[in-house]
């Protein structure tokens, strides 16, 4: 221990009156840039707005550990889409702005949602002018439509894109300005309209998270907007909606959920509450993702993947993420590639980079993925988690380098500089320099 420094179990955070102990810490005393904002920390502490342990000394000398965990109301189960009308009415809606995308509309889920909303006596206005990696100008158009339509609540039916757009529309509709004004942590001032989210993919976890991720088309990067205000009022998770995804989308979204589980489990802001959900997600994905990709009508696999995405979403919303997401946000903003595919290219290399900084955590990850670790030392057991991830990526058809996805090496320095500003990097278990990020990008090519 470093003097009177009290370390918080499993997180690497410390309450340290003498200054930071040796080695990387989350926020050491001094000024820190997170996104586009600067924050001053007078002691070893967590970034503002992040849910994690805080440590103090009890008057009698006993350590006090406090953790916070936030989620929306959750309705889970086959056929639960039928609850959308009652749910929207219950949070005070009279006219709903329904955000979806063309694929979900074509599959019939948006029309089904409208019928349930109308049966509950609610008017609807549909907005679907959005793309796979939603753009800032799409959000601006949506906010203008929302305000002009006289709606008083938002409902999203779809994958991560409609969900993120609905949240971002809510920000602009109630707070005004430009979306870039809210990049970073806790920039939202005014309350948002009520929101109900119904995911149609098993991956994003946005239905339970305090994140929205939108592409800044000028800077060509994904903006991370993080605020508890973005947690929806109600999340409805109906595994039936997963049947209309194709195998590639099932693979990509499932790998995104796995990345959420692993990065939140090794995050510096992890707590026992997030650990439970992160490990369960890793376990379920390892067991059911191959089946879900192979047979899109396998409802046991789809139901367990829906649960995995949900639990991973609760984990990362409260523990935040790491270097993989800090890097993929930049790649996706540049080449408009599916987020899960870029995660697949980068995640194993970030795990290798982080391995020595969180060996016990990666050992538990390996166990959750079904690896046999008996008789191995901690580091050797931890390394099996990387082998397991690479094997899963290969089996679901996502074993591609970033160059195969369309990234040119000349952009690596720019992407690396932008990754250093991403809020997700703050909770990575190992501090990463510009040179470190460049090296990981090159290994991922």
C-alpha positions in Angstrom: 0.0 0.0 0.0 1.0 3.6 -0.6 1.0 5.3 2.8 -2.6 5.8 4.0 -4.0 4.9 0.6 -7.1 2.7 0.7 -7.5 0.6 -2.4 -11.0 -0.3 -3.4 -11.4 -4.1 -4.0 -11.3 -5.1 -7.7 -11.4 -1.6 -9.2 -7.9 -0.2 -8.7 -9.4 3.1 -7.5 -8.0 4.7 -4.4 -8.7 7.4 -1.8 -5.2 8.6 -1.4 -4.4 11.8 0.6 -0.7 11.6 -0.2 -1.3 11.6 -4.0 -1.5 8.6 -6.3 0.3 5.4 -5.7 2.7 4.1 -8.3 1.2 2.8 -11.6 -1.8 3.9 -13.7 -4.8 5.2 -11.8 -8.2 6.3 -13.0 -8.0 10.0 -12.3 -5.0 11.2 -10.4 -4.9 14.6 -8.7 -4.9 17.4 -11.2 -6.6 18.5 -14.4 -8.0 15.8 -16.8 -9.5 16.1 -20.3 -12.5 13.9 -20.9 -14.0 14.4 -24.4 -14.0 18.1 -25.0 -14.2 19.1 -21.3 -11.7 19.6 -18.5 -12.2 18.4 -15.0 -10.1 19.0 -11.8 -9.6 16.1 -9.4 -8.1 17.0 -6.0 -7.4 13.4 -5.1 -7.5 9.9 -6.7 -11.1 9.7 -7.9 -13.4 8.5 -10.6 -14.5 10.6 -13.6 -17.6 12.8 -13.0 -20.9 11.1 -13.8 -19.6 7.5 -13.7 -21.1 5.0 -11.3 -18.5 3.2 -9.3 -17.2 2.6 -5.8 -16.4 5.6 -3.7 -14.2 5.1 -0.6 -14.1 7.0 2.6 -13.2 6.3 6.2 -15.9 5.4 8.7 -15.6 7.4 12.0 -14.8 4.1 13.7 -12.1 3.3 11.2 -14.1 0.8 9.1 -13.8 1.2 5.3 -17.1 2.2 3.6 -17.7 1.0 0.1 -20.6 2.6 -1.8 -21.8 1.7 -5.3 -24.6 3.0 -7.5 -26.4 1.1 -10.2 -29.0 2.6 -12.5 -31.4 0.9 -14.9 -34.8 1.6 -16.5 -37.9 -0.4 -15.8 -37.4 -3.6 -17.8 -40.1 -5.8 -19.4 -38.6 -9.0 -20.9 -40.1 -12.0 -22.7 -41.5 -13.3 -25.9 -44.4 -11.2 -27.0 -43.6 -8.3 -24.8 -43.8 -5.9 -27.7 -47.5 -5.9 -26.9 -46.8 -3.9 -23.8 -45.5 -0.9 -25.7 -48.8 1.0 -25.8 -49.6 0.6 -22.2 -46.0 1.5 -21.3 -46.0 4.7 -23.3 -49.4 5.7 -21.9 -48.2 5.0 -18.4 -45.3 7.5 -18.7 -47.6 10.2 -19.8 -47.5 10.1 -23.6 -50.4 11.3 -25.8 -48.6 11.5 -29.1 -45.5 9.4 -29.7 -42.6 10.0 -32.0 -41.7 6.5 -33.2 -38.1 6.2 -34.3 -37.2 3.1 -36.4 -35.3 2.2 -39.5 -36.1 0.8 -42.9 -35.1 -2.8 -42.1 -37.3 -2.9 -39.0 -40.2 -1.3 -40.9 -39.8 -3.9 -43.7 -39.9 -6.7 -41.1 -43.2 -5.4 -39.8 -42.2 -4.6 -36.3 -42.7 -0.9 -36.5 -46.3 -1.4 -37.9 -47.0 -3.8 -35.1 -45.7 -1.3 -32.5 -47.9 1.4 -34.1 -51.0 -0.8 -33.7 -50.3 -1.4 -30.0 -49.7 2.3 -29.5 -52.9 3.3 -31.3 -54.9 0.6 -29.4 -53.7 2.4 -26.2 -55.2 5.6 -27.6 -51.9 7.2 -28.6 -51.2 9.1 -31.8 -48.0 8.4 -33.6 -45.5 10.1 -35.9 -42.9 7.8 -37.6 -39.3 8.9 -38.2 -36.9 6.5 -40.1 -34.4 8.8 -41.9 -31.3 7.3 -40.3 -28.3 5.1 -41.2 -26.4 2.3 -39.6 -24.0 4.7 -37.9 -26.4 7.6 -37.2 -25.2 11.0 -38.2 -25.5 14.4 -36.5 -27.6 15.9 -39.3 -30.0 13.0 -39.1 -30.5 13.8 -35.4 -31.0 17.5 -36.2 -33.7 16.6 -38.8 -35.4 14.3 -36.3 -35.4 16.9 -33.6 -37.0 19.4 -35.9 -39.6 16.8 -36.9 -40.3 16.0 -33.3 -40.9 19.6 -32.3 -43.0 20.3 -35.4 -45.2 17.3 -34.8 -46.3 18.2 -31.3 -45.2 14.9 -29.8 -44.6 14.5 -26.1 -42.7 11.2 -25.9 -40.3 9.1 -27.9 -40.4 5.4 -28.7 -37.6 3.6 -30.5 -38.1 0.2 -32.1 -34.9 -1.1 -33.7 -31.2 -1.7 -33.1 -28.6 0.6 -31.7 -29.1 3.2 -34.4 -32.8 4.0 -33.8 -32.2 3.9 -30.1 -29.2 6.3 -30.2 -31.1 8.6 -32.5 -34.2 8.7 -30.3 -32.0 9.6 -27.3 -30.2 12.3 -29.3 -33.4 13.7 -30.6 -34.6 13.9 -27.0 -31.5 16.0 -26.1 -31.9 18.6 -28.8 -35.7 18.8 -28.4 -35.5 19.7 -24.7 -32.1 21.3 -24.4 -31.6 23.0 -27.8 -28.2 23.9 -29.4 -26.0 21.5 -31.3 -25.5 17.9 -30.5 -21.7 18.6 -30.2 -22.6 20.8 -27.1 -23.4 17.6 -25.2 -20.4 15.5 -26.1 -18.7 14.0 -23.0 -20.1 13.5 -19.6 -23.1 15.1 -17.9 -23.6 18.1 -20.3 -27.4 17.7 -20.4 -29.1 20.3 -18.2 -32.9 20.1 -18.8 -35.1 16.9 -18.4 -35.7 14.8 -21.5 -39.1 13.7 -22.8 -40.3 10.3 -21.7 -38.7 7.4 -23.6 -39.6 3.7 -24.3 -37.0 1.6 -26.1 -37.6 -1.8 -27.8 -34.4 -3.3 -29.2 -34.6 -5.5 -32.4 -31.0 -6.7 -32.1 -29.0 -8.4 -29.4 -25.9 -6.3 -29.0 -26.2 -2.5 -28.5 -27.7 -2.6 -25.0 -28.7 1.0 -25.5 -32.2 0.3 -24.2 -30.7 0.3 -20.6 -27.7 2.5 -21.0 -26.7 6.1 -20.2 -25.0 6.4 -23.6 -25.8 7.7 -27.0 -23.2 7.5 -29.8 -23.6 9.7 -32.9 -21.2 10.4 -35.8 -19.9 14.0 -36.1 -19.7 14.2 -39.9 -17.3 17.1 -39.9 -14.7 15.5 -37.6 -15.5 12.0 -38.9 -15.7 10.4 -35.5 -18.3 9.1 -33.2 -19.3 11.3 -30.3 -19.9 9.7 -26.9 -22.6 11.5 -25.0 -23.0 10.1 -21.5 -25.6 11.1 -18.9 -28.0 9.4 -16.6 -30.7 11.5 -18.3 -30.3 9.2 -21.3 -31.5 6.1 -19.5 -34.9 5.4 -20.9 -38.0 5.2 -18.7 -38.9 1.7 -19.9 -37.0 -1.0 -21.9 -39.0 -3.7 -23.6 -36.9 -6.7 -24.7 -38.9 -9.1 -26.9 -36.7 -11.9 -28.3 -39.2 -12.5 -31.1 -37.9 -9.4 -32.8 -34.5 -11.1 -33.3 -35.8 -13.6 -35.8 -35.7 -11.2 -38.7 -32.0 -10.3 -38.4 -29.7 -12.0 -40.9 -26.7 -14.1 -39.7 -24.1 -11.4 -40.3 -26.0 -8.8 -38.2 -26.6 -11.4 -35.5 -22.8 -12.1 -35.4 -21.8 -8.4 -35.4 -24.3 -7.4 -32.7 -23.5 -10.4 -30.6 -19.8 -9.6 -30.7 -20.6 -6.0 -29.7 -22.4 -7.4 -26.6 -19.4 -9.6 -25.8 -17.2 -6.6 -26.0 -19.5 -4.7 -23.7 -19.3 -7.6 -21.2 -15.5 -8.0 -21.3 -14.7 -4.3 -21.2 -17.1 -3.5 -18.4 -15.8 -6.5 -16.4 -12.2 -5.3 -16.6 -13.1 -1.6 -16.3 -11.6 0.5 -13.5 -15.2 1.5 -12.6 -16.5 -2.0 -12.3 -18.4 -2.9 -9.1 -19.9 -6.2 -7.7 -23.2 -5.1 -9.2 -21.8 -4.7 -12.7 -19.6 -7.8 -12.4 -22.7 -10.1 -12.0 -24.2 -8.8 -15.2 -20.9 -8.7 -17.2 -19.9 -12.3 -16.4 -23.4 -13.6 -17.1 -23.4 -11.8 -20.5 -20.0 -13.3 -21.3 -21.2 -16.8 -20.3 -24.4 -16.6 -22.3 -22.8 -15.2 -25.5 -20.1 -17.9 -25.4 -22.8 -20.6 -25.1 -25.4 -19.3 -27.5 -24.0 -16.9 -30.1 -22.7 -19.6 -32.5 -26.2 -21.2 -32.4 -27.9 -17.8 -33.0 -25.8 -17.2 -36.0 -26.2 -20.7 -37.5 -30.0 -20.7 -37.1 -31.9 -17.5 -37.0 -35.1 -19.3 -35.9 -33.5 -20.9 -32.8 -35.6 -19.2 -30.2 -33.7 -20.6 -27.2 -30.5 -19.1 -28.7 -32.3 -15.8 -29.5 -33.8 -15.5 -26.1 -30.5 -16.1 -24.3 -28.8 -13.6 -26.7 -31.4 -11.0 -25.9 -30.8 -11.6 -22.2 -27.0 -11.4 -22.8 -27.3 -8.1 -24.6 -29.5 -6.7 -21.8 -27.2 -7.8 -19.0 -24.1 -6.5 -20.9 -25.9 -3.2 -21.4 -26.6 -2.9 -17.7 -23.0 -3.7 -17.0 -21.4 -1.2 -19.4 -23.9 1.6 -18.6 -22.7 1.5 -15.0 -19.0 0.5 -15.4 -18.3 2.2 -18.7 -16.0 0.6 -21.3 -12.4 0.7 -22.4 -9.9 1.1 -25.2 -11.7 -1.2 -27.7 -14.7 1.2 -27.8 -12.5 4.3 -27.6 -10.8 3.0 -30.8 -13.9 1.6 -32.7 -15.8 4.9 -32.2 -13.1 6.6 -34.3 -13.0 3.8 -37.0 -16.8 3.7 -37.4 -17.0 7.5 -37.8 -14.5 7.4 -40.6 -15.4 4.3 -42.7 -19.0 3.8 -41.7 -18.5 0.1 -40.8 -20.8 -1.9 -38.5 -19.6 -1.4 -34.9 -19.6 -5.1 -34.1 -17.2 -5.9 -37.0 -14.7 -3.3 -35.9 -14.9 -4.6 -32.4 -14.1 -8.0 -33.7 -10.9 -6.7 -35.3 -9.7 -4.7 -32.3 -10.9 -6.5 -29.2 -8.3 -9.4 -29.0 -5.4 -6.9 -29.4 -6.8 -4.6 -26.7 -7.1 -7.7 -24.4 -3.5 -8.6 -25.1 -2.5 -5.0 -24.2 -4.6 -5.1 -21.0 -3.8 -8.6 -19.9 -1.0 -8.0 -17.3 -3.0 -5.1 -15.7 -6.0 -7.3 -14.9 -4.9 -10.9 -14.9 -7.5 -12.1 -12.3 -10.3 -10.5 -14.3 -9.2 -12.1 -17.6 -8.9 -15.4 -15.8 -12.5 -15.2 -14.7 -13.4 -14.2 -18.3 -11.8 -17.3 -19.6 -13.7 -19.4 -17.1 -17.0 -17.7 -18.1 -16.2 -18.6 -21.7 -15.8 -22.2 -20.9 -12.0 -22.5 -20.8 -10.4 -25.0 -18.5 -7.9 -23.2 -16.2 -7.1 -25.8 -13.6 -3.4 -26.1 -12.9 -2.5 -22.9 -14.7 -1.0 -19.9 -13.1 -3.1 -16.7 -13.2 -1.5 -15.1 -16.3 -1.6 -18.3 -18.3 -5.2 -18.8 -17.4 -6.0 -15.2 -18.3 -4.4 -15.6 -21.7 -7.0 -18.3 -22.5 -9.7 -15.6 -22.6 -8.0 -14.2 -25.7 -7.9 -17.6 -27.3 -11.5 -18.1 -26.5 -12.5 -14.7 -28.0 -10.4 -15.3 -31.2 -12.1 -18.7 -31.6 -15.6 -17.3 -31.2 -14.8 -14.5 -33.7 -13.5 -17.1 -36.2 -16.5 -19.4 -35.8 -19.1 -16.6 -36.4 -17.3 -15.4 -39.5 -15.9 -12.0 -38.3 -12.1 -12.8 -38.4 -11.1 -9.8 -40.5 -8.5 -7.2 -40.1 -9.3 -3.5 -40.2 -7.7 -3.2 -43.6 -10.2 -5.8 -45.0 -13.0 -3.6 -43.6 -11.7 -0.6 -45.6 -9.4 1.2 -43.2 -6.2 2.7 -44.7 -3.1 2.8 -42.5 -2.5 6.5 -43.2 -5.5 7.3 -41.0 -4.1 5.5 -37.9 -2.3 8.6 -36.4 -5.5 10.7 -36.7 -7.7 7.9 -35.3 -5.2 7.4 -32.4 -5.3 11.1 -31.4 -9.1 11.1 -31.4 -9.2 7.8 -29.4 -7.2 9.5 -26.6 -10.0 12.0 -26.2 -12.8 9.4 -26.0 -14.4 9.0 -22.6 -14.3 5.2 -22.8 -10.5 5.2 -22.5 -10.6 6.7 -19.0 -11.8 3.4 -17.5 -9.5 1.1 -19.5 -7.5 -1.0 -16.9 -4.2 0.1 -18.4 -3.2 3.6 -19.3 -2.6 4.0 -23.0 -0.4 6.5 -24.7 -0.7 7.7 -28.3 2.1 5.2 -29.3 0.2 2.4 -27.5 -3.0 3.1 -29.5 -1.1 3.4 -32.8 0.5 0.0 -32.1 -2.8 -1.7 -31.3 -4.3 -0.2 -34.5 -1.4 -1.6 -36.5 -1.8 -5.1 -35.0 -5.5 -4.9 -35.8 -5.0 -4.2 -39.5 
